[in-house]
Every structure is written in C-alpha cells, then in structure tokens.
Amino acid sequence: MDKFENVDILLVEDTASDAELAMRALRKGKLANSITWVKDGAEALEFVFRAGAYAGRPDQNPKLILLDLKLPKVDGIEVLRRIKSDERAKTIPVVVLTSSAEERDIVESYKLGVNSYIVKPVEFDQFSETVAKAGYYWMLMNKAP
C-alpha cells in the first residue's frame, strides 16, 4: 500500500489552531475522506507538484485547496500564482481562507484565478460554520472538470 493516499482537500495553513478548527469542521460535516494539512507555501507547492517529500504520492490532484495567504517560506499569493499558471494544476479549485481583508490581496487573488476569497471570521463558531459551508459547496455542490 502507498504511504500516500488520495487527498480530497489540501489545507495550507500555518496557524495550528486555525488548521485544527478547519479540519474539525470539515470532518464533522463529513465533507472529506482525506485532508492533508501543510504548514507553509513551499510544502504546499511540493505537495501539488509531487516534489520533495511528496514525490511518491499518487498522480491525482486534490479536489480542493484551502489556502491561507500569510504563510512562511512562500506566501499564499505566490502559491496561487504557481498553481494557476501550471497546466497540471490550474483546474484545482482554490479557496483563499485568510485573515486579510486588504483590497490588494483580494484583487490580486482574483487576477491570478482564485475560485473564492473568504475572510476568516474571528469568532470560533462563525469560523467553523464558514469552513463547513465552503467545504459543502466545493466538495458536494460544485462540479469540477
């Protein structure tokens, strides 16, 4: 058996508490069989492009990427730019889930091809509900290529 399994959702989040809340909300709603959490932009790119520690993972894209913008090593805007400019990955739905409500981040994300931009609510219950609704839409309602 492979040491990697097929991934439904790639969660790119450097804040452990936010990642745990997001994963809990997605699992509670039974929205993903497999969630992989990576903690920085460099690891996200390695995962998506099957490089480094992820070179051996199956040749299958995640069904959804939840992407924070404020990341160490490689920021979320650059991760988004690389994903959406690559033929192998550009059709993966990417939802930015970030604390940044800055207009320039929103505009740049949409220029690069983000599928949705969500500002993280500060309140715990609202955050969980927002993640669950985003997961529900992208995993169950949306039809991807």
N, C-alpha and C positions, 0 to 999 in steps of 0.2 A: 504494500500500500504506500502511496505517495506520502511524503511528510507534509505536503501542502494539500489543502482541499480547495474545491471551487468556492469562490467568495462571492456572496451576494452584495455586500456593502463594504467599501473601504472607507474607514473613518480616519481622517487626517486631523489630529487634534493634539496639541502639546500640553494642554491642561488636563491632568489626570481626573479631576472632579467632573469637568465637563464631559470628558470621554465616558466616564462611568455612567453618568446620567443619561447620555445619549444611547449607550448600549443597553442600559436597563429599559429605557422607553421603547426601543426597537424590539427587544426580546419580549417585553410584556405584551406588546401588540402583535406578537408572532409575525413580524414583518421581514425577518431574515433568518435563514437557517445558519448562515455563517457571516460573521462580522469580523473583519480584521482591523485592528487599531494600530496605526503608525503614529509616531510622536514628532516627526519633523518632515519638512518638504523633500529632503534628499531621500529619505526612506520611502516616501510616497512615490517618487519617481522610479526608484529601484523596483518597487512593487509593480507599478503599472507596466513598466518596460521589461520586467523579468530580468533584472540585473542584480549583481551582488548577492546578498543573502537570499534573494527571491528568484535566482536564475533557474531553479528547478521546479518552480510552480507551474501548474497546468497552463496551457496556451488558451486561456479564457479570461476575458475581461470581467471586472466586477460589474454588476448590474447598476450600481450607483456609487458615486463618490461624494461623501460629505466632507467638505474642505474648509478648514479654518484659514484665514488669511495671515494672521500674525504667527508665523512659525519660525523656529530656529533653522539654521543652515541654508535652506532655500525657502523664500516666502511663498505664500499661497498664490499670489498673482503670477509668479514665475512658474509654479507648478501648473496652474491653469493654462498659461501660455504654451507650455511644452505639450501638455495633453491635447489641447485643442488644435495644435499645429501639426500633429502627427497622425498619419493615415490609420495607424493601428489602433489609436485610442480616441480619436476625436468624436466618435459617436457615443462614448460613455456619458451618460447624464452626470453632470457635476452640479451639486448644490453647494453654494458657499453658505456656511453656517458660522458666523463670526460676530464678534462684539463691535466691529467697526461699522458705524453708520455714516462714514465720511463719503460725501458725494463722489470724490475722485475714485475711491475704491469700487463703488457701485458702478460707475460709468465704465471704468477700465475692465471690470469683470464682464460686463455685458459686451463690450467691444471684443473681448477675447473669446466669447461664445459660451459663457456660463448659462446653465439652463434655469437657474433660480438663485436669488440672493436673499438670504434670511438673516436678520439681525437677531442675535441670541437675546432672549428675554433674561433679565437679571433674576427674576423670581423663580425658584425651584420648580413649582408646579407648572408654571407657564412654559418654562424651558422644556420640560418633559413632554408636555402636550404639543408644543411646536415641532419637536423632533418626531414624535409619533405621527402627526399629521403629514409632515414632509415625507416620512418613510411610507406611509399608507399611499399617498399619491404616486410617488415614484416607483414603488415596488408592486403595487396592485392595480392602480388605475391607468398609468401611463403605458403606452405601447411603444417599446423601443425597437430599433432595427435589429 
